Amino acid sequence: MDGTLGLLGGIHGGADGGGGGDGGGVPSCGSILTNSKEDDTMNDQDMLAEVSSSYPVDDDLELGLGLRIGGGGSNAIQEGSRILRPNSCSSSSSSSSVNITNSSIAGFKKSAIDSVSPPNAASVVGWPPIRRAHRMPILANRIKSERKEYSSRAKSYLSVKVNMDGTLIGRKVDLNAHNSYETLARTLENMFYGRLSNTETIGRSRLLSGTSEFVLTYEDKDGDCMLVGDVPWQMFVSSVKRLRILRSPKSRNCI
Amino acid sequence: MAYSFPEEVLEHVFSFISSEKDRNAVSLVCKSWYEMERWCRRRIFVGNCYAVNPKIMIRRFPEVKSIELKGKPHFADFNLVPEGWGGYVYPWIVEIARGYPCLEEIRLKRMVVTDESLELISKSFKNFKVLVLSSCEGFSTDGLAAIAANCRNLRVLELRECEVEDLSGHWLSHFPDSCTSLESLNIACLLSEVSFSALERLVARSPNLKTLRLNRNVPLEKLSTLLQLAPQLVEFGTGVYSAEIRSDVYASLTEAFSGCKNLKGLSGFWEVIPAYLPAFYSVCSRLTTLNLSYATAQSPELTKIVSQCHNLQRLLVLDYIEDTGLNALALSCKDLQELRVFPSDPFVADANVLLTEQGLVSVSEGCPKLQSVLYFCRQMSNSALITIANNRPNLTCFRLCILEPRAPDYVTFEPLDAGFGAIVENCKQLRRLSMSGLLTDRVFEHIGTHGKKLDMLSVAFAGESDLGLHHVLSGCDSLRKLEIRDCPFGDKALLANASKLETMRSLWMSSCGVSFGACKLLGEKMPGLNVEVIDERENLDSLHESCPVEKLYIYRTVAGQRFDMPDFVRTMGKDGGGGVPIKC
């Protein structure tokens, strides 16, 4: 069955009928520009020629794609366009083919830049195309990340007490100023310099490596005394309440 | 005169042919092959449940073991198909319960599945093994309880992104103690809590369990228990990945993960607490699939993870990964085949994430096996697209969503025709394409000229005239699914290419300019098509000929028009009129 050509006998009058349509479901496609400034009208004609040669033209055919030269065709173009695109360029198509003149190119280009104000993404149904499963977490995450931001700003200074065996006066250290155990240990060694060891500053902190006579411990949320260094840094920071530098296990039974 | 092999030999040969397309080709060779083939076909795939009648199917293929059905059109995923449109599976279940008592597998996508249907399934097939429901709705945990209780040899129960009415978490307890055959359990989409002890016992008595995807409510602290019971898991989906930070929980989780030597795929990760992420580092180097698309981790953490996944083939992630993370991905994951980047905050104009077109360009440069892309971003340029096309001519699936409709090339302000044109021209094996941004009829010309292998095309807010649609319908030889929204396409191209529609599975057009009269004409002239007009705004009985319809869904069918439509859907041109539906 020649489903294409024979079919269209009937629609000549019908489908093109009034610009009735509506504004409702059809968005204003406004100022969409086909060609950049460099393109000239030759391109359109090439395009049309290509289409018309690949597609058999029937006299009854009412495609309105610019295949028909003159006659009723152009009316169809205008009508069809008017339904869909109020600002279409086919206002100039009273003659043969859909022609974009240079002036209208310039005009369109300007408005293309100014007024690409398509429907706001947030107000269009089903846009952006994200499945429901991915939509719900999004809102939850937004709330969460706002909360996180707020709370991390509030916690920008996290200081804990540090006490050392044999020293009456404790110190305080800001944990958020560090991002690893190494730097923390060095800071502590500096704070209690002279009391910890005759420290070489090269190599790993002796506090952490277990070669010092002292050991670095902390008290966690549950009140337990734990060895520093076992868990990832972030986890440590979230659970530490205070630090203690103790003499090595031979002399203390804390650990 | 043809000499032929004895039937048994041919049957044996046919048993190696599994693809539907090949099987269909085999059945066209001659009558005897048709006969032989139809008796030994074991799997049926019905891409549109309204395209064929189950009775016809059962008559032709009497010994089927596995059925896959799809219902609603793809755009239903984005709320474009009104509720009540259709896609009911019950009538199918009734027929196949009668016709295929030995059926073993049912896979459904985008269908309305009721508890009744589930119950019928559970009671009708004595050897039922596999139930996979993707994007389905209409059932509750009661239906699941029936499946659990009655399917003695159940191996696979997967609920992928379904909407389930959660009446009780105790449906899991309906699996009898004698059920030890479970290989795959996916309950990720369930919203309420399942009974953990029932879950634990089920996992403990399922030695063949390879896939376990939990829902959000399974707490992080309990994960290690499950992992220790099932160290043979290949695919695992966590619940919420957050808990109060405790080193004992961390330690046992780490140990549990490292005990899973076969783990290849991870998913879940709702609400991530970064401190717990290192717990699964030990499995990273073995992972081939990683789904972090719900994970609220930031770029540094995500980068750290992907940098360790040297065998990764498939990554789903939020745009939190940012360009830097994608650069790391490009450096570390040379086996990457599929990348999906989802937007963390799609409804604001300016997100705080530094994800641009550059990330995608990097991955296209660094990952030679990249075939499939789904990318949400806020800006794109023709030059980036052209670079991607040049880097990766082996792309088979390219879906780009620029969040703002009709956004032009952000550098030149031109339409993105050239960029997408380069994609279709260079990627000669491209089967699936989704476009966005500012696009004129030009891009459709490129698609019609070069997209010869294109199977599915999704278009939104694009084009200028019917010429665009015409290019696609007349040029894309392999096109089977076309879905269009908010484009200025009217009657002409559609009517001029009416016979093309019979070679396709379906065409969806919403918020375009196709008139009611054209739909009527199409429906009348093309008996092999169902032309469904979907319009909730207007009373369809009083719609004027020239009025554009809200939504249009055209699909080829040998089943004739359907009778389960709501009143806002009409099948045009059948029964000499507008096709009045019977309310069901």
Interface residues (C-beta under 8 A of the other chain):
Chain A: M1 D2 G3 T4 L7 L8 G10 I11 G14 A15 D16 G17 G18 G20 G21 D22 G24 G25 V26 P27 C29 I32 L33 T34 S36 M47 V51 S54 Y55 L61 E62 L63 G64 L65 G66 A76 G80 S81 I83 L84 R85 S88 V98 A112 I113 V116 P118 P119 A121 A122 V124 V125 G126 W127 P128 P129 I130 R131 R132 A133 H134 P137 I138 A140 N141 R142 K144 S145 D220 M226 D230 V231 P232 Q234 M235 S238 S239
Chain B: F75 D77 F78 N79 L80 S135 E161 E163 C189 I245 R246 S247 Y250 A251 W270 E271 P274 A275 Y276 P278 S293 Y294 T296 F342 P343 S344 D345 P346 F347 V348 A349 F376 C401 L403 E404 P405 R406 A407 P408 F413 E414 P415 S434 L438 T440 D441 R442 E445 S458 A460 F461 E464 S465 D466 L467 H470 H471 S474 R485 D486 P488 F489 G490 D491 K492 A493 L495 A496 N497 A498 S499 E502 S510 S511 C512 G513 S515 G517 A518 L521 L522 K525 M526 R537 H544 E545 S546 C547 P548 E550
